[in-house]
């Protein structure tokens, strides 16, 4: 992707993810529902005039808009931000403003060895610990641009195993970086070479920060920091927590609302499956919910049709109190597409507790998380691209399960 001065949003963001929802960039009703000529004119107008401008977040003379934290030393030197370790422990220079969706362009140069990085969508906890995503910068190893979760899950995605990516950093020279966070899609480029490309929605907004790692040898410079602020996203209820409005039942099973949860039961003597299905159909989306599985098999279905042997046909993110939770199964199709190993399930599933599940389905890319840990991912899946969402009660089993906090990720606001 060229790093130019054009005020651009990636073209993929100009497509309408939800035909019946608001446009993800401009908020107007879907262009797909407008006459072709008018839709084309609106698309051109959004491309030309709708994207916000890139703005500098460092004036080259002062650190206005920035605030130091920890034990690093930060100062302006020859129109660059010079970052050095202080007493040998971590330090950050962070923005006073927070950002949600954005594209950040910058240049970085290491004058010595030592690790650094750029925090995005990050925050300080009650102990003044920095928490959040970090794109790594390191002249001593091929890790620049990789995605790390500071003080939490650690490494999320390493540098690709190809010579171009692993040799992209130029030691002792100025390097260009582009860091892009749009919805749950986090990406980085180093000197024009793609590095990180990850799906994650744990943090949707936060501060930016320049980091110096613990040690005595970090001496790194930044300049030409410019950002394109693309708004903020939030989780919106897909279930109102009080009624089953917007959903309908098919098959067998009992669905009741108790204390803000959907409590679902199914008898082993009943061979038919049961589903609670959304009235709306979805194409590209990110959905999350919490569940507590007591007995029997269940699942979060998406992109389904109401047909087939079990009542629905399509993808299922597996929910089970004993095994396979977080895997991907295609009902009335390919069966298991991504089945987790038992030892991996133990890493992310919490028996007899509330668990969170997130499913991101955009185009042919699908990612599933359980309790914020990646359980399944498909990069170019040939399956269904649109359909309804459903909660499942497995046939021929005693099933007892609860669901709550069913939400979907909004467009930028």
C-alpha positions in Angstrom: 0.0 0.0 0.0 1.6 3.3 -1.0 2.0 5.9 1.8 0.9 9.0 0.1 -0.6 12.3 1.1 -4.0 11.4 -0.4 -6.7 11.3 2.3 -7.9 7.8 1.7 -9.8 5.0 3.4 -9.1 1.5 2.2 -11.5 0.7 -0.6 -12.7 -2.4 1.2 -14.3 -0.1 3.8 -16.4 1.6 1.2 -18.4 -1.6 0.6 -21.6 -2.0 2.6 -21.2 -4.8 5.1 -24.8 -4.8 6.2 -27.3 -4.4 3.3 -30.0 -3.3 5.7 -27.7 -1.3 8.1 -25.8 1.9 7.9 -22.9 2.4 5.6 -19.7 1.7 7.6 -18.0 4.9 6.5 -20.6 7.7 6.1 -23.6 6.4 8.0 -26.1 6.7 5.1 -28.3 3.8 4.1 -26.7 1.2 2.0 -25.7 2.3 -1.5 -26.6 -1.2 -2.6 -30.3 -0.2 -2.1 -30.1 2.9 -4.2 -30.4 3.3 -8.0 -27.1 2.4 -9.7 -26.3 5.9 -10.9 -27.0 7.6 -7.6 -25.1 4.9 -5.7 -22.1 5.4 -8.0 -22.1 9.1 -7.5 -22.3 8.7 -3.7 -19.4 6.2 -3.8 -17.3 8.7 -5.7 -18.2 11.5 -3.4 -17.3 9.4 -0.3 -14.0 8.3 -1.9 -13.1 11.9 -2.9 -14.5 14.0 0.0 -15.7 11.7 2.8 -12.4 10.6 4.3 -10.9 12.8 7.0 -7.5 14.3 6.4 -4.2 13.0 7.8 -3.1 15.3 10.6 0.3 15.7 12.3 0.5 14.6 16.0 4.0 15.9 16.4 4.9 19.5 15.5 8.6 19.0 15.3 9.3 21.5 18.1 7.5 20.5 21.3 5.8 17.5 22.9 2.5 19.3 23.1 -0.3 16.7 23.1 2.0 14.0 24.6 2.6 12.9 28.1 5.5 10.7 29.5 4.9 7.7 31.7 7.3 5.3 33.4 11.1 5.8 33.4 12.0 6.6 29.8 13.5 9.9 28.7 11.7 11.7 25.9 12.7 15.0 24.3 12.6 16.8 21.0 16.0 16.7 19.2 16.5 18.0 15.6 12.8 17.8 14.8 12.5 14.2 16.0 11.2 12.6 19.2 14.2 11.1 20.8 13.3 8.2 23.2 15.8 6.7 25.6 15.7 4.4 28.6 15.9 6.1 31.9 16.9 3.9 34.9 16.7 0.7 33.0 12.9 0.2 33.2 10.1 0.7 30.7 8.9 4.1 29.6 6.2 5.4 27.3 5.3 8.7 25.7 1.6 8.6 25.1 -1.0 10.8 23.4 -3.4 12.8 25.6 -6.1 12.0 23.0 -7.5 8.5 22.4 -8.3 7.0 19.1 -10.5 4.2 17.8 -10.3 3.5 14.0 -7.3 5.1 12.4 -4.4 4.9 10.0 -1.0 6.1 11.5 2.0 6.8 9.4 5.4 7.5 10.9 9.1 7.2 10.4 11.4 5.5 13.0 15.2 5.1 13.3 17.2 3.2 15.8 20.5 4.8 16.7 21.5 1.8 18.9 20.3 -1.6 19.8 17.4 -2.3 22.1 13.7 -2.9 21.8 10.9 -0.3 21.2 7.4 -0.2 19.9 4.2 1.7 19.3 1.2 1.1 21.5 -2.2 1.4 19.9 -5.7 1.3 21.5 -3.9 1.0 24.9 -4.6 2.2 28.4 -3.2 2.4 31.9 -4.8 0.1 34.5 -5.3 0.9 38.2 -1.7 0.0 38.9 -0.4 2.4 36.2 0.5 -0.6 34.0 0.4 -0.1 30.3 -2.0 -2.6 28.7 -2.9 -3.0 25.0 -1.8 -3.7 21.5 1.8 -3.0 20.6 3.5 -3.1 17.2 7.1 -4.1 17.9 10.2 -2.2 16.8 13.6 -3.9 17.2 16.8 -3.5 15.1 18.4 -6.6 16.5 15.9 -9.3 15.4 13.2 -9.6 12.7 10.3 -8.6 14.9 9.5 -5.0 13.7 5.8 -4.7 12.9 4.7 -7.8 14.7 1.6 -7.6 17.0 2.1 -8.0 20.8 -0.5 -7.6 23.6 1.3 -5.7 26.3 0.9 -7.0 29.9 -1.9 -9.4 28.8 -1.8 -12.2 26.1 1.7 -11.4 24.8 2.5 -12.3 21.2 -0.5 -12.3 19.0 1.1 -12.5 15.5 4.8 -12.8 14.5 6.5 -11.4 11.4 5.7 -13.6 8.4 8.3 -16.3 7.6 9.5 -14.8 4.3 12.7 -13.0 3.5 11.1 -9.7 2.4 9.2 -9.3 5.7 11.9 -10.5 8.0 14.5 -8.3 6.3 12.4 -5.2 5.9 13.9 -3.1 8.7 16.9 -1.0 7.8 19.3 -0.7 10.8 20.6 2.8 11.2 18.3 4.3 8.6 14.9 5.9 8.6 12.1 3.3 8.2 8.5 4.1 7.3 5.7 2.3 9.2 2.0 2.3 8.6 -0.2 1.0 11.5 -3.9 0.6 10.6 -6.7 -0.3 13.1 -10.2 -0.5 11.5 -12.9 -2.3 13.4 -11.4 -5.6 14.6 -8.8 -5.6 11.8 -5.3 -4.7 12.9 -2.5 -4.3 10.2 1.0 -3.0 9.9 3.4 -2.3 7.0 7.2 -1.7 7.3 8.8 0.1 4.4 5.8 -0.9 2.3 6.1 -4.6 3.2 3.0 -6.2 4.9 3.8 -7.5 8.3 0.8 -7.9 10.7 -2.7 -8.8 9.6 -4.8 -9.8 12.6 -8.4 -10.0 13.7 -9.1 -9.0 17.3 -11.7 -6.9 19.1 -10.6 -6.9 22.8 -9.8 -3.2 22.6 -11.6 -0.8 20.2 -10.0 2.5 21.3 -7.3 3.9 23.5 -4.1 6.0 23.5 -1.1 5.8 21.2 2.3 5.5 22.9 5.9 5.4 21.9 7.7 2.8 24.0 11.3 2.2 25.2 11.9 -1.3 26.6 13.6 -2.2 29.8 17.4 -2.1 29.6 20.1 0.5 29.2 20.6 0.6 25.4 17.4 1.9 23.8 18.0 5.0 21.7 15.2 5.5 19.1 13.9 8.4 17.1 10.5 9.1 15.6 9.4 11.8 13.1 6.6 12.6 10.6 3.8 11.1 12.8 0.5 11.7 11.0 -2.8 10.1 11.7 -6.1 9.7 9.8 -8.8 9.5 12.5 -11.7 7.3 11.2 -14.0 7.5 14.2 -15.0 4.9 16.9 -16.9 1.7 17.1 -18.8 0.2 19.9 -20.7 -3.0 20.8 -24.5 -2.7 20.2 -27.1 -5.1 21.6 -28.3 -7.7 19.2 -30.6 -9.0 21.9 -32.5 -6.6 24.1 -32.1 -8.6 27.3 -35.8 -8.6 28.1 -37.8 -10.2 25.2 -37.2 -12.4 22.2 -38.1 -9.5 19.9 -36.0 -9.8 16.7 -35.6 -13.6 17.1 -37.8 -16.6 16.4 -37.8 -20.3 17.5 -37.6 -23.3 15.2 -37.5 -27.0 16.1 -37.7 -28.3 19.7 -36.6 -27.0 23.0 -37.6 -24.4 25.6 -36.3 -20.8 25.5 -37.0 -18.6 28.5 -35.7 -15.2 29.8 -34.6 -15.2 33.4 -32.5 -12.4 35.2 -31.2 -10.9 31.9 -30.2 -14.3 30.4 -31.7 -16.6 27.8 -32.1 -19.9 29.6 -32.5 -22.8 27.1 -33.3 -26.5 27.8 -33.8 -29.5 25.6 -34.7 -33.1 26.5 -32.7 -36.2 25.4 -35.9 -37.9 24.5 -36.6 -35.3 21.8 -34.6 -36.2 18.6 -35.2 -32.9 16.8 -32.8 -30.0 17.2 -33.9 -26.6 18.5 -32.7 -23.1 17.4 -33.3 -19.5 18.3 -32.8 -17.7 15.0 -32.4 -14.0 14.3 -35.0 -12.4 12.1 -32.3 -10.4 10.3 -29.8 -11.7 7.9 -26.1 -10.7 8.1 -23.2 -10.6 5.7 -20.1 -9.2 7.2 -20.1 -8.7 11.0 -18.4 -9.3 14.4 -20.6 -10.7 17.1 -19.9 -11.5 20.8 -21.8 -13.2 23.6 -21.4 -14.8 26.9 -22.5 -18.4 27.7 -22.6 -20.9 30.5 -22.9 -24.5 29.4 -24.1 -27.0 32.0 -25.0 -30.1 30.0 -25.3 -31.1 26.3 -24.0 -29.6 23.1 -24.8 -26.2 21.6 -23.3 -23.6 19.3 -23.4 -20.1 17.8 -24.6 -20.5 14.2 -24.0 -17.8 11.6 -24.6 -17.3 7.9 -27.2 -20.0 8.0 -30.3 -21.0 6.0 -33.3 -22.5 7.7 -33.2 -25.9 5.9 -31.6 -29.2 6.2 -31.6 -32.3 8.4 -31.1 -30.5 11.7 -33.2 -27.5 10.8 -30.4 -25.2 9.7 -27.5 -25.3 7.2 -24.3 -23.3 7.7 -21.5 -22.5 10.1 -21.4 -23.2 13.8 -18.9 -22.0 16.3 -19.0 -24.9 18.7 -20.2 -24.6 22.3 -19.9 -27.6 24.6 -19.2 -28.1 28.3 -16.7 -30.9 27.7 -14.9 -30.7 24.3 -14.4 -28.8 21.0 -15.5 -25.4 22.3 -14.4 -22.7 19.8 -14.1 -25.0 16.8 -15.8 -24.4 13.5 -18.3 -27.0 12.1 -20.3 -26.7 8.9 -23.7 -28.4 9.4 -25.1 -30.2 6.3 -21.8 -29.4 4.6 -18.1 -30.2 5.3 -18.6 -31.1 9.0 -15.5 -30.1 11.0 -13.6 -27.4 9.3 -11.4 -26.5 12.3 -11.6 -28.9 15.3 -9.5 -27.9 18.3 -7.3 -30.4 20.2 -8.4 -31.3 23.8 -5.3 -29.8 25.3 -5.9 -26.5 23.5 -9.6 -26.3 24.7 -8.3 -26.5 28.3 -6.3 -23.3 27.7 -9.3 -21.2 26.8 -12.5 -22.8 28.2 -13.7 -22.3 31.8 -16.0 -25.1 32.9 -19.1 -24.1 34.9 -18.4 -20.4 34.5 -19.5 -17.7 32.1 -17.4 -17.8 28.9 -17.1 -15.2 26.2 -17.2 -16.0 22.5 -16.5 -13.7 19.6 -17.0 -14.6 15.9 -15.7 -12.2 13.2 -16.9 -13.0 9.6 -15.8 -10.6 6.9 -15.7 -11.8 3.4 -14.0 -15.2 3.3 -12.1 -14.5 6.5 -13.5 -16.0 9.7 -12.0 -15.8 13.2 -13.3 -17.3 16.5 -12.1 -16.4 20.0 -13.1 -17.9 23.4 -12.3 -15.8 26.4 -10.2 -13.6 24.1 -7.9 -16.4 22.9 -7.9 -17.5 19.2 -9.6 -20.9 18.7 -10.1 -21.0 15.0 -9.4 -19.0 11.9 -10.0 -19.4 8.2 -8.4 -17.0 5.7 -10.1 -17.8 2.4 -13.1 -20.0 3.2 -15.4 -21.0 0.3 -18.5 -21.4 2.4 -21.7 -19.3 2.7 -21.2 -15.5 2.7 -24.5 -14.4 4.2 -27.3 -15.6 6.4 -29.0 -15.6 9.8 -27.5 -16.0 13.3 -28.8 -18.7 15.6 -28.3 -20.4 19.0 -28.5 -24.2 19.0 -29.9 -26.9 21.2 -28.6 -30.3 20.0 -31.1 -33.0 19.3 -31.1 -36.3 21.2 -29.3 -34.7 24.2 -30.2 -33.2 27.6 -29.1 -29.7 27.0 -29.0 -26.8 29.6 -27.3 -23.6 28.6 -27.6 -19.8 29.3 -26.7 -16.9 27.0 -26.4 -13.2 27.7 -24.8 -10.0 26.4 -25.4 -10.8 22.8 -23.8 -7.8 20.9 -22.6 -6.9 17.4 -19.9 -4.4 16.5 -21.2 -1.2 15.1 -19.8 0.9 12.2 -17.7 3.9 13.0 -19.3 6.9 14.7 
